[in-house]
Structure formats: structure tokens, C-alpha cells
Amino acid sequence: MNYNLNLLDRPFKAIKAGTKKIETRVPTSYDKTPYADLKSGDTFTFTNMTTNEVMKVEILDVRHYPDVRSMLEAEGTRNALSSGLDINGAVERYNTVFEEYKENIPKFGIYGIEIRPI
């Protein structure tokens, strides 16, 4: 199955370059993607929100974590982030920048989705 998602420019470019290998997602009211149902072989079609460029990626694996810190400790900041933040900075960013993440991560956890451009 294919799912369409939007991405900011920096993570889009990092995925395209192969440096960001883990896409992280949290269920929210504005994103109806069934992350718990994703499986290896599914695909995402990402649209760059700045340039409208489109890129398709294959989902290699889906892992679920109770919180951002455990996800980043398992996946590594270099694989999961395009910002260059350390774990503490990333936890703060997830809890302040992304709408509904602070409220929803304790309820639903966070998904680390291993991907590769195709």
C-alpha cells in the first residue's frame, strides 16, 4: 500500500541523500495514516512542502517506541534526524514544535519507520 505524506525541505533532502534513514511519526488528528498497520514493502510518496518535489520510498521496517528518547537511543540521531540536534535537544523539539506531539506521544508512542528511496 502507498501512503502520501508531506515533508519539510530539510528532512526531504536528507532522505533523498540517504542520510536520514528513519522517518518518525506520531498519530495526530490531522494525519490519518495508520502507522500501526504499516509493513515492510509498503511505500510512502513524500511531497516536499517547499518545492513540491515528489519522492517515493520503500518501508523496510516499522518500530514502535513509548517515547522520543527511547526511539532516538535505539535508532540514533544521525539516522532519525536531519537537524543535527543531540538527544536532549531533539526531545525538546518534539515536545514543543510539532503540533499535538507532546500530548499524543504519551498516549500512542512514536513510530520509527525505516525507509529507503526507490
Backbone as JSON, one array per atom type, in Angstrom:
{
  "sequence": "MNYNLNLLDRPFKAIKAGTKKIETRVPTSYDKTPYADLKSGDTFTFTNMTTNEVMKVEILDVRHYPDVRSMLEAEGTRNALSSGLDINGAVERYNTVFEEYKENIPKFGIYGIEIRPI",
  "N": [[0.84, -1.17, 0.0], [0.43, 2.29, -0.65], [1.21, 5.41, 0.84], [0.56, 8.85, 1.13], [2.49, 11.58, 2.11], [3.45, 14.74, 3.51], [6.5, 16.61, 3.64], [8.89, 18.71, 5.28], [11.44, 20.79, 3.82], [14.21, 20.29, 4.62], [14.27, 17.63, 5.94], [13.28, 16.17, 3.75], [15.29, 16.47, 1.8], [17.41, 15.23, 3.17], [16.54, 12.58, 3.38], [16.4, 11.94, 0.67], [19.11, 12.13, 0.03], [20.03, 10.0, 1.42], [20.94, 10.13, 4.02], [19.2, 10.44, 6.15], [17.54, 7.91, 7.52], [15.45, 6.99, 8.95], [12.14, 7.68, 9.3], [10.14, 9.52, 11.44], [7.11, 9.32, 13.15], [4.02, 10.33, 14.69], [0.79, 9.46, 15.71], [-1.79, 11.74, 14.96], [-4.53, 14.13, 15.06], [-4.68, 15.38, 12.61], [-3.38, 13.8, 10.8], [-4.09, 11.0, 9.21], [-2.83, 8.62, 8.65], [-2.4, 5.17, 9.01], [-0.27, 4.26, 11.08], [0.3, 2.08, 12.78], [-0.42, -0.05, 11.25], [1.34, -0.2, 9.13], [3.66, -1.91, 7.0], [6.58, -3.81, 6.08], [7.61, -3.27, 2.77], [5.47, -1.69, 2.04], [4.86, 1.66, 0.8], [5.85, 5.12, 0.92], [4.85, 8.15, -0.52], [6.46, 11.0, -0.61], [5.96, 14.49, -0.46], [7.69, 17.4, -1.01], [7.24, 20.18, 0.89], [8.14, 22.69, 0.33], [9.18, 22.81, -2.3], [7.53, 21.23, -3.81], [8.49, 18.92, -4.94], [8.47, 15.42, -5.55], [8.96, 12.27, -3.99], [9.43, 8.82, -3.85], [9.5, 6.28, -1.39], [10.55, 3.15, -0.02], [9.19, 1.23, 2.59], [11.06, -0.34, 4.97], [11.06, -1.38, 7.54], [9.09, -1.17, 10.53], [9.09, 0.29, 13.62], [8.02, 0.59, 16.98], [7.92, 2.88, 19.65], [7.87, 3.91, 23.12], [8.44, 6.55, 23.71], [10.13, 9.61, 22.67], [12.85, 9.76, 23.43], [13.64, 7.03, 23.88], [13.26, 6.06, 21.31], [15.16, 7.56, 19.83], [17.52, 6.77, 21.11], [17.61, 4.1, 20.35], [17.5, 4.18, 17.5], [19.33, 6.11, 16.75], [20.51, 9.43, 16.48], [21.59, 10.42, 14.1], [20.47, 8.84, 12.12], [17.75, 9.3, 12.4], [17.19, 12.01, 12.48], [17.28, 15.19, 10.8], [18.21, 17.51, 11.65], [20.54, 17.72, 13.17], [20.53, 17.89, 15.89], [21.23, 16.94, 19.33], [20.25, 14.2, 21.5], [18.85, 15.29, 23.76], [18.17, 17.88, 22.86], [16.58, 17.17, 20.7], [14.43, 15.82, 21.92], [13.26, 17.95, 23.29], [12.53, 19.53, 21.08], [10.65, 17.88, 19.73], [8.64, 17.95, 21.64], [7.81, 20.58, 21.65], [7.66, 21.83, 19.11], [6.24, 20.31, 17.17], [2.91, 20.02, 16.36], [0.52, 18.69, 18.53], [2.18, 16.57, 19.29], [3.37, 16.49, 21.9], [1.18, 15.93, 23.54], [0.23, 13.57, 22.38], [2.27, 11.61, 22.18], [2.67, 10.37, 24.78], [0.25, 8.94, 24.83], [0.1, 7.39, 22.44], [2.67, 6.69, 21.66], [5.66, 6.67, 19.57], [6.56, 6.24, 16.19], [9.24, 4.69, 14.55], [10.21, 4.6, 11.4], [11.77, 2.72, 9.14], [13.26, 3.52, 6.12], [13.91, 3.65, 2.53], [14.92, 5.42, -0.35], [13.37, 4.86, -3.53]],
  "CA": [[0.0, 0.0, 0.0], [1.17, 3.55, -0.7], [0.67, 6.49, 1.65], [1.07, 10.17, 0.75], [2.83, 12.42, 3.26], [4.21, 15.95, 3.24], [7.72, 16.79, 4.43], [9.63, 19.96, 5.16], [12.55, 20.71, 2.86], [15.44, 19.68, 5.15], [14.2, 16.17, 6.02], [13.1, 15.62, 2.4], [16.62, 16.4, 1.18], [18.23, 14.25, 3.89], [16.08, 11.25, 2.96], [16.82, 11.78, -0.73], [20.56, 11.93, 0.04], [20.32, 8.74, 2.11], [21.49, 10.33, 5.36], [18.1, 10.22, 7.1], [17.05, 6.57, 7.17], [14.29, 6.7, 9.8], [11.1, 8.71, 9.36], [9.46, 9.38, 12.72], [5.73, 9.8, 13.09], [3.14, 10.17, 15.84], [-0.6, 9.65, 15.31], [-2.39, 13.02, 15.31], [-5.86, 14.33, 14.47], [-4.56, 15.89, 11.24], [-2.7, 12.8, 9.97], [-4.88, 9.77, 9.34], [-2.05, 7.46, 8.22], [-2.46, 4.11, 10.04], [1.11, 3.86, 11.32], [0.35, 0.76, 13.41], [-0.69, -1.06, 10.22], [2.37, -0.21, 8.09], [4.5, -3.11, 6.99], [7.68, -3.85, 5.12], [7.15, -3.35, 1.39], [4.6, -0.54, 1.77], [5.62, 2.81, 0.33], [5.41, 6.49, 1.13], [5.17, 9.17, -1.5], [6.68, 12.25, 0.1], [5.95, 15.73, -1.22], [8.44, 18.47, -0.38], [6.31, 21.27, 1.09], [8.73, 23.93, -0.2], [9.41, 22.76, -3.75], [6.55, 20.3, -4.4], [9.14, 17.74, -5.49], [7.9, 14.18, -5.04], [9.92, 11.17, -3.88], [8.84, 7.59, -3.32], [10.41, 5.48, -0.57], [10.04, 1.86, 0.43], [9.26, 0.98, 4.03], [11.81, -1.56, 5.24], [10.65, -1.89, 8.84], [8.37, -0.21, 11.37], [9.32, 0.0, 15.03], [7.21, 1.45, 17.84], [8.61, 3.23, 20.89], [6.99, 4.61, 24.05], [8.75, 7.98, 23.79], [11.15, 10.09, 21.74], [14.19, 9.41, 23.9], [13.94, 5.62, 23.61], [13.37, 5.91, 19.86], [16.44, 8.11, 19.38], [18.59, 5.92, 21.63], [17.65, 2.87, 19.55], [17.7, 4.44, 16.07], [20.45, 7.03, 16.54], [20.09, 10.75, 15.99], [22.02, 10.61, 12.7], [19.54, 8.13, 11.24], [16.36, 9.73, 12.58], [17.03, 13.47, 12.45], [18.02, 15.95, 9.79], [18.52, 18.79, 12.29], [21.83, 17.72, 13.84], [20.36, 18.02, 17.33], [21.52, 15.78, 20.16], [19.01, 13.6, 22.0], [18.12, 16.22, 24.63], [17.6, 18.92, 22.0], [15.53, 16.58, 19.88], [13.27, 15.58, 22.78], [12.64, 19.26, 23.49], [11.92, 19.95, 19.82], [9.44, 17.08, 19.51], [7.62, 18.35, 22.61], [7.4, 21.98, 21.53], [7.48, 22.31, 17.74], [5.28, 19.54, 16.39], [1.56, 20.12, 16.89], [-0.09, 17.51, 19.15], [3.12, 15.51, 19.67], [3.55, 16.44, 23.35], [0.01, 15.28, 24.1], [-0.06, 12.26, 21.8], [3.32, 10.61, 22.38], [2.36, 9.52, 25.94], [-0.91, 8.09, 24.53], [0.26, 6.5, 21.28], [4.06, 6.4, 21.35], [6.22, 7.24, 18.35], [7.0, 5.21, 15.24], [10.47, 4.84, 13.79], [9.92, 3.88, 10.16], [12.99, 2.6, 8.34], [12.9, 3.74, 4.72], [14.97, 3.9, 1.55], [14.37, 5.93, -1.61], [13.31, 3.9, -4.64]],
  "C": [[0.9, 1.24, 0.0], [0.43, 4.6, 0.13], [1.33, 7.79, 1.24], [1.28, 11.02, 1.99], [3.6, 13.64, 2.79], [5.42, 16.02, 4.16], [8.27, 18.19, 4.23], [10.86, 19.72, 4.3], [13.77, 19.96, 3.41], [15.33, 18.16, 5.3], [14.0, 15.51, 4.65], [14.46, 15.44, 1.74], [17.5, 15.35, 1.85], [17.82, 12.82, 3.54], [16.55, 10.97, 1.54], [18.31, 11.48, -0.82], [20.97, 10.62, 0.73], [20.89, 8.9, 3.5], [20.44, 10.17, 6.46], [17.41, 8.92, 6.69], [15.79, 6.19, 7.95], [13.35, 7.9, 9.75], [10.33, 8.47, 10.65], [8.08, 10.01, 12.62], [4.98, 9.45, 14.36], [1.71, 10.33, 15.34], [-1.13, 10.99, 15.84], [-3.76, 13.13, 14.66], [-5.78, 14.77, 13.02], [-3.85, 14.92, 10.3], [-3.38, 11.46, 10.19], [-4.13, 8.52, 8.88], [-2.07, 6.41, 9.34], [-1.08, 3.52, 10.34], [1.23, 2.46, 11.94], [0.16, -0.36, 12.4], [0.36, -1.11, 9.12], [3.19, -1.48, 8.17], [5.59, -2.98, 5.94], [7.11, -4.06, 3.72], [6.13, -2.28, 1.04], [5.48, 0.62, 1.32], [4.99, 4.11, 0.83], [5.74, 7.27, -0.13], [5.25, 10.48, -0.74], [6.61, 13.42, -0.87], [6.68, 16.78, -0.4], [7.52, 19.69, -0.31], [6.84, 22.61, 0.58], [8.76, 23.93, -1.71], [8.36, 21.96, -4.52], [7.19, 19.12, -5.11], [8.57, 16.5, -4.8], [8.98, 13.09, -5.03], [9.18, 9.97, -3.28], [9.9, 6.81, -2.55], [9.72, 4.17, -0.2], [10.19, 1.77, 1.94], [9.95, -0.37, 4.23], [11.39, -2.21, 6.55], [9.94, -0.78, 9.59], [8.57, -0.64, 12.82], [8.57, 1.04, 15.88], [7.93, 1.65, 19.17], [7.65, 4.0, 21.8], [7.23, 6.12, 24.1], [9.9, 8.32, 22.84], [12.54, 9.65, 22.16], [14.53, 7.95, 23.59], [14.06, 5.36, 22.11], [14.73, 6.39, 19.37], [17.62, 7.3, 19.9], [18.73, 4.64, 20.8], [18.04, 3.13, 18.1], [18.93, 5.3, 15.78], [19.98, 8.35, 15.95], [20.47, 10.96, 14.53], [21.07, 9.94, 11.72], [18.14, 8.72, 11.26], [16.13, 11.22, 12.43], [17.78, 14.08, 11.28], [18.52, 17.26, 10.38], [19.91, 18.86, 12.9], [21.74, 17.87, 15.34], [20.83, 16.76, 18.05], [20.19, 15.27, 20.72], [18.2, 14.57, 22.85], [17.45, 17.33, 23.82], [16.45, 18.39, 21.17], [14.27, 16.31, 20.7], [12.53, 16.89, 23.0], [11.91, 19.72, 22.23], [10.62, 19.18, 19.55], [8.31, 17.54, 20.43], [7.14, 19.78, 22.46], [7.03, 22.4, 20.11], [6.34, 21.61, 17.01], [3.91, 19.53, 17.07], [1.04, 18.75, 17.33], [0.89, 16.43, 19.6], [3.26, 15.38, 21.18], [2.39, 15.69, 24.01], [-0.13, 13.83, 23.63], [1.03, 11.21, 22.0], [3.05, 9.77, 23.64], [1.19, 8.56, 25.7], [-0.61, 7.0, 23.51], [1.69, 6.07, 21.0], [4.49, 7.07, 20.06], [6.74, 6.09, 17.48], [8.31, 5.62, 14.59], [10.33, 3.97, 12.56], [11.17, 3.88, 9.3], [12.61, 2.62, 6.87], [14.14, 3.8, 3.84], [14.31, 4.41, 0.28], [14.38, 4.84, -2.68], [13.13, 4.63, -5.96]]
}
